[in-house]
Amino acid sequence: MKKLAFLFALFISTSIVYAQQISNEIKDNIKKRVDYGDNVGIVVALVDGEKVDYFYYGKTALENGTPVNGNSVFEIGSISKVFTTIILADEVEKGTMKLSDPISKYLPKDVKVPTRNEKEITLKDLATHTSALPRMPSNFAPKNPLNPFADYSVEQLYAFLNSYTLTRDIGARYEYSNLAMGLLGHILELHTGKSYEELIIERIATPYKMSETKMEMTDKMKAQLAKGHSGSLHMPTWDFMTLGSAGGIKSTLNDMVKFIQANMINDHKSIHKAMVASHQTAYKGDNDFSIGLGWHYLKRGDGKKIIWHNGQTGGYTAFTGFVEGTTKGVVVLTNSIEAVNDIGFKLLDESRKIRIPTKPFEVDNAVLESYVGKYELVPTFQINITKNKGQLFLQATGQSKFQVFPSSENTFYLKVVKASITFNKDENGKIKSLTLHQGGQDREAKRL
């Protein structure tokens, strides 16, 4: 009997299913993205319950950077929105708020929230991007485009609400809105008497020991910061005055693993019920579209649902998600504006395609130098082409500088928007103009 018991025990121990690992295909893909200059650094975690497989590649900065790791700090951008909706769901669970509450209930009396056909915007409308409010307020005019949210005030927010006329019925359709989620966070602040950062630290970060998940970075976080990039250009981190709940959180891979595990695993903490509530379908639209409280859905090849959110700021992109009804999740963070959504989806659904990085087209340095100069689209709008360390940069009048990438010797594309430029020669072979290709239009700018 003892021998049988031993053999049975041995059979059980050798039959353990170990955590799924990040495939060599994905690791090689990530290495190429960094080596080819698409991304500066990428960190990935594939979660299987309590077990996690990690992969890091690249640096915290192109210049004088150190290898990225699980403690490197990134901006997570719009993933902040699901922190916001979890706080809302927590208030609903506590009985202090209702999703059906009109938002006017929580705002000062002198703020006239726009209505349409006698219907008011509710908390659920904000949390599901169905409020009929635009993506951004029309009076959003940052003094520094590289730090766009730093000077948008509560007074400006109220002034916009007082003056705005809804262009469609509330709840008629989904339209992604940073404004709506920023407003929701502001309402939560007014309702609780605490700042948005205090709410996320108190209810999510502290219970799950996410010590490096904050709006304002500590000295330790600043020392661990993976600096943001647009191409090879270093981009500053973003500050938020009013709309931080739409995209202002900074975090690490290690902390975000704890966050996604908390969403999947019932640890009996009080906030877990709110997390589960935020995953549930809160709005159904046309063409089988639906959304939770902030969380988006995507069906896998086998019909199972992926619950996910991504984020992007001036120098960072991020992705997190999990398969509904399982403990399989993923986190992908990068200190570049080149998207990593496809990596996250591929890890959660093997049938998904992943972008194959291509080695960049190389243009001779003398040719690049010949493109440097100012080009006039109209008298009040110029495009300035500069060169730095073998790379070309484009800066339009009143806008930020962005790197452009060669697809041929005389055609370059931007990664921040869907646009490209072509340099044109005259009969003597000298550069006479450039053509801007954007939005289906081709517009020529003459060289000054």
DRENPA-883740 format. One line per 4 residues: number of its first residue (from 1); for each residue x, y, z of C-alpha. Coordinates in steps of 0.25 Angstrom, whole numbers, plus 2048, in hexadecimal, padded with zeros to 3 digits. Layout:
<mikols>
NUM) X:Y:Z ~ ...
</mikols>
This chain:
<mikols>
1) 800:800:800 ~ 80B:80A:803 ~ 812:807:7F6 ~ 804:80A:7EF
5) 802:816:7F7 ~ 810:81B:7F3 ~ 80E:818:7E4 ~ 800:81F:7E5
9) 807:82B:7EB ~ 812:82B:7E1 ~ 808:82B:7D5 ~ 800:837:7DB
13) 80D:83F:7DD ~ 812:83C:7CF ~ 804:83F:7C9 ~ 804:84E:7CD
17) 800:858:7C2 ~ 80B:863:7C2 ~ 808:871:7BE ~ 807:874:7B0
21) 814:87B:7AB ~ 816:886:7A1 ~ 81A:87F:794 ~ 827:881:78D
25) 81F:887:781 ~ 81A:892:78A ~ 828:894:790 ~ 82F:895:783
29) 824:89F:77E ~ 826:8A8:78A ~ 835:8A7:788 ~ 834:8AC:779
33) 82A:8B7:77D ~ 835:8BD:786 ~ 841:8B9:77D ~ 83A:8C0:771
37) 837:8CC:779 ~ 828:8CB:77A ~ 828:8CA:789 ~ 833:8CE:793
41) 82F:8C4:79E ~ 824:8BA:7A0 ~ 820:8B2:7AC ~ 816:8A7:7AC
45) 80F:89E:7B6 ~ 807:892:7B3 ~ 7FE:88F:7BF ~ 7F9:881:7C2
49) 7F2:883:7D0 ~ 7FD:884:7DA ~ 808:880:7D0 ~ 80E:88A:7C7
53) 818:88A:7BB ~ 820:897:7B9 ~ 828:89C:7AD ~ 82F:8A9:7AD
57) 837:8AF:7A1 ~ 83D:8BC:79E ~ 841:8C8:7A6 ~ 83B:8D3:7AF
61) 840:8DE:7A5 ~ 847:8DE:797 ~ 852:8E7:79D ~ 859:8E2:7AA
65) 84D:8D8:7AD ~ 84E:8CC:7B6 ~ 847:8BE:7B3 ~ 838:8BF:7B5
69) 832:8B5:7C0 ~ 826:8B3:7C8 ~ 829:8BF:7D1 ~ 82A:8C9:7C5
73) 81F:8D4:7C6 ~ 816:8D7:7BA ~ 80A:8DF:7B7 ~ 7FE:8D6:7B5
77) 7F6:8E1:7AF ~ 7E7:8DD:7AD ~ 7E8:8D0:7B5 ~ 7E6:8DA:7C0
81) 7D8:8DB:7BB ~ 7D5:8CD:7C1 ~ 7DA:8D1:7CE ~ 7D0:8DC:7CE
85) 7C4:8D3:7CA ~ 7C8:8C9:7D5 ~ 7C8:8D5:7DF ~ 7BA:8D8:7DA
89) 7B6:8CA:7DB ~ 7BB:8CA:7E9 ~ 7B2:8D5:7ED ~ 7A6:8CE:7E6
93) 7A9:8C2:7EE ~ 7A9:8CA:7FB ~ 79C:8D0:7F7 ~ 7A1:8DF:7F7
97) 79F:8E0:7E8 ~ 796:8DA:7DD ~ 79A:8D8:7CE ~ 78D:8DF:7CB
101) 790:8EB:7D3 ~ 790:8F8:7CA ~ 79E:8FE:7CB ~ 798:90C:7CE
105) 795:906:7DC ~ 7A4:906:7DF ~ 7A8:913:7D8 ~ 7A6:922:7DE
109) 799:928:7DB ~ 79E:932:7D2 ~ 7A4:928:7C9 ~ 799:926:7BE
113) 79B:918:7B9 ~ 797:917:7AA ~ 78A:90E:7A8 ~ 783:90A:79B
117) 774:906:799 ~ 772:907:7A8 ~ 77C:8FC:7AB ~ 788:8FF:7B5
121) 796:8F9:7B4 ~ 798:8EE:7BF ~ 7A4:8E8:7C6 ~ 7A2:8DC:7BD
125) 7A2:8E4:7B1 ~ 7B0:8EA:7B5 ~ 7B6:8DC:7B8 ~ 7B1:8D6:7AB
129) 7B5:8E1:7A2 ~ 7A7:8E3:79E ~ 7A4:8F1:7A4 ~ 7A4:8F8:796
133) 7B0:901:79B ~ 7BB:903:792 ~ 7C9:8FC:793 ~ 7CF:909:798
137) 7C9:916:79C ~ 7C9:921:791 ~ 7D0:92B:79B ~ 7DC:922:79D
141) 7E8:92A:798 ~ 7F5:926:79F ~ 800:930:7A1 ~ 80A:924:79F
145) 805:91A:795 ~ 810:910:79B ~ 809:911:7A8 ~ 7FA:913:7A4
149) 7F2:910:7B0 ~ 7FB:918:7BA ~ 7F3:925:7B9 ~ 7E5:921:7B7
153) 7DD:926:7C3 ~ 7D0:923:7CA ~ 7CB:931:7C6 ~ 7CD:92E:7B7
157) 7C6:920:7B9 ~ 7BA:927:7BF ~ 7BA:932:7B4 ~ 7BA:927:7A9
161) 7AE:920:7B0 ~ 7A6:92D:7B1 ~ 7A8:930:7A2 ~ 7A8:923:79B
165) 79C:91E:793 ~ 79B:90F:791 ~ 79A:90B:783 ~ 793:8FE:785
169) 78B:8F6:78F ~ 791:8F2:79C ~ 794:8E3:79B ~ 791:8E2:78C
173) 79F:8DD:789 ~ 7AD:8DB:78E ~ 7B8:8E6:78C ~ 7C5:8E4:794
177) 7C6:8F1:79D ~ 7D2:8F5:7A5 ~ 7C9:901:7AA ~ 7BE:8F8:7AF
181) 7C8:8EF:7B7 ~ 7CF:8FB:7BC ~ 7C2:901:7C1 ~ 7BE:8F4:7C7
185) 7CB:8F4:7D0 ~ 7C8:903:7D3 ~ 7BA:8FF:7D8 ~ 7C0:8F4:7E1
189) 7C9:8FE:7E7 ~ 7BD:907:7EA ~ 7B5:8FC:7EF ~ 7C0:8F5:7F8
193) 7C7:902:7FC ~ 7D4:8FB:7F8 ~ 7DE:8FE:7ED ~ 7DE:8F4:7E1
197) 7EC:8EF:7E5 ~ 7E7:8ED:7F4 ~ 7DC:8E4:7EF ~ 7E4:8DB:7E6
201) 7EF:8DA:7F1 ~ 7E5:8D7:7FC ~ 7DC:8CE:7F5 ~ 7E5:8C6:7EB
205) 7F4:8C9:7EC ~ 7F5:8C7:7FB ~ 7EC:8BB:7FD ~ 7F4:8B4:7F2
209) 802:8BA:7F6 ~ 804:8C1:7E9 ~ 80D:8CB:7EF ~ 812:8D1:7E2
213) 804:8D4:7DC ~ 801:8E3:7DD ~ 7FE:8F0:7D6 ~ 80A:8F8:7DC
217) 817:8F0:7DB ~ 81F:8EE:7E8 ~ 82E:8F0:7E7 ~ 830:8E1:7E6
221) 826:8E0:7DB ~ 82D:8EC:7D4 ~ 83B:8E4:7D5 ~ 834:8D8:7CF
225) 82D:8DF:7C4 ~ 82E:8DA:7B6 ~ 82E:8E7:7AE ~ 823:8E8:7A3
229) 827:8E9:794 ~ 821:8ED:787 ~ 82A:8E6:77E ~ 838:8EA:782
233) 833:8F7:789 ~ 832:8F7:798 ~ 824:8FB:79C ~ 821:901:7AA
237) 817:8FA:7B4 ~ 809:900:7B5 ~ 803:908:7C0 ~ 7F4:909:7C3
241) 7ED:915:7CA ~ 7DE:910:7C8 ~ 7DC:904:7BE ~ 7E6:8FB:7C5
245) 7DC:8F0:7C6 ~ 7DC:8EF:7B7 ~ 7EB:8EB:7B6 ~ 7F4:8F0:7C1
249) 7F9:8E4:7C8 ~ 808:8DF:7C8 ~ 80B:8D1:7CC ~ 814:8C5:7CB
253) 813:8B7:7C4 ~ 814:8B1:7D2 ~ 808:8BA:7D8 ~ 800:8B8:7CB
257) 801:8A9:7CD ~ 7FB:8AA:7DB ~ 7F0:8B2:7D5 ~ 7EC:8A9:7CA
261) 7ED:89D:7D3 ~ 7E4:8A4:7DD ~ 7DA:8A6:7D2 ~ 7DA:897:7CF
265) 7DC:890:7DC ~ 7D2:891:7E8 ~ 7DB:895:7F4 ~ 7CF:899:7FC
269) 7D4:8A8:7FD ~ 7C8:8B2:7FD ~ 7CC:8B8:7F0 ~ 7CC:8AB:7E8
273) 7BC:8AB:7E7 ~ 7BE:8B9:7E0 ~ 7C8:8B3:7D7 ~ 7BF:8A8:7D3
277) 7B3:8B2:7D1 ~ 7BC:8BB:7C8 ~ 7BE:8AF:7BF ~ 7AF:8AC:7BC
281) 7A8:8B1:7B0 ~ 7A3:8BF:7B3 ~ 79F:8C4:7A5 ~ 79B:8BD:798
285) 79B:8C4:78B ~ 79A:8C0:77C ~ 7A1:8B5:775 ~ 7A2:8AD:781
289) 7AB:8B7:788 ~ 7AB:8B8:797 ~ 7B4:8BE:7A2 ~ 7B6:8BC:7B1
293) 7B8:8C8:7BA ~ 7C5:8CD:7B3 ~ 7C9:8BF:7AF ~ 7C8:8BB:7A0
297) 7C5:8AD:79A ~ 7CB:8A5:78F ~ 7C7:897:78C ~ 7D2:88C:78A
301) 7D2:882:77F ~ 7CB:878:788 ~ 7C0:882:78C ~ 7C6:885:79A
305) 7C6:894:79D ~ 7D3:89C:7A0 ~ 7D0:8A7:7A9 ~ 7DB:8B2:7A7
309) 7DF:8C0:7A7 ~ 7EB:8C8:7A1 ~ 7F2:8D5:7A2 ~ 7FA:8DF:79B
313) 801:8EC:79F ~ 80B:8F5:799 ~ 817:8EB:79A ~ 810:8DE:79F
317) 806:8D3:79C ~ 801:8C8:7A4 ~ 7F7:8BC:7A4 ~ 7F1:8B3:7AE
321) 7E6:8A9:7AD ~ 7E1:89B:7B1 ~ 7D8:890:7AC ~ 7CA:890:7B3
325) 7C8:884:7BC ~ 7D6:881:7BD ~ 7E3:885:7C5 ~ 7EB:888:7B8
329) 7EF:896:7B6 ~ 7FA:89F:7B0 ~ 801:8AC:7B2 ~ 809:8B3:7A7
333) 810:8C1:7AA ~ 81A:8C9:7A1 ~ 820:8D6:7A2 ~ 81D:8D9:793
337) 811:8DE:78B ~ 811:8D1:782 ~ 805:8C9:786 ~ 806:8BB:78E
341) 7F8:8B7:78D ~ 7FB:8AC:783 ~ 805:8A6:78D ~ 7FA:8A6:798
345) 7EF:8A0:78F ~ 7F9:895:78A ~ 7FC:891:798 ~ 7ED:890:79B
349) 7E9:889:78E ~ 7F3:881:786 ~ 7EA:883:77A ~ 7ED:892:779
353) 7F7:897:76F ~ 803:89F:774 ~ 80A:8AA:76D ~ 817:8A6:767
357) 822:8B1:769 ~ 82A:8B5:75C ~ 838:8BA:75C ~ 837:8C9:759
361) 83B:8CE:74C ~ 849:8D4:74C ~ 84B:8E2:745 ~ 858:8E8:743
365) 85C:8F3:74C ~ 85F:8FD:741 ~ 851:8FA:73B ~ 84B:8FD:749
369) 853:90A:74A ~ 84D:90E:73D ~ 83F:90E:742 ~ 842:917:74E
373) 83A:924:74D ~ 82D:92C:74E ~ 821:929:745 ~ 815:932:744
377) 807:92B:742 ~ 800:939:743 ~ 806:946:748 ~ 802:944:756
381) 806:935:757 ~ 814:92F:755 ~ 81A:922:757 ~ 828:922:75C
385) 831:916:759 ~ 83D:914:762 ~ 848:909:764 ~ 84E:904:770
389) 857:8F8:772 ~ 853:8F2:764 ~ 844:8F4:766 ~ 83A:8FD:760
393) 830:905:768 ~ 824:90D:764 ~ 81E:918:76B ~ 812:920:766
397) 80E:92E:76A ~ 809:92E:779 ~ 80B:91F:77A ~ 815:916:781
401) 821:910:77A ~ 81F:901:775 ~ 829:8F7:76F ~ 826:8F3:761
405) 82A:8E5:75C ~ 82F:8E1:74E ~ 826:8D7:745 ~ 82F:8DB:739
409) 83A:8E5:736 ~ 830:8F0:735 ~ 824:8EC:73C ~ 823:8ED:74B
413) 817:8E9:755 ~ 813:8EE:762 ~ 80F:8E4:76D ~ 807:8EE:776
417) 7FC:8F0:76B ~ 7F9:8E9:75E ~ 801:8F3:755 ~ 80D:8F3:74C
421) 816:8FC:744 ~ 81D:8FB:736 ~ 828:904:733 ~ 828:909:724
425) 834:90D:71B ~ 834:917:710 ~ 83A:915:702 ~ 848:917:708
429) 847:90D:713 ~ 845:917:71E ~ 83A:915:729 ~ 82F:91F:725
433) 823:91B:72E ~ 81D:911:736 ~ 80F:90A:735 ~ 807:908:742
437) 7FE:8FB:740 ~ 7F4:8FB:74B ~ 7E5:8F8:74C ~ 7E4:8F4:73D
441) 7EA:901:739 ~ 7F7:905:732 ~ 7FC:913:735 ~ 809:919:730
445) 811:922:738 ~ 81C:92A:731 ~ 82A:92B:737 ~ 82E:939:73C
</mikols>
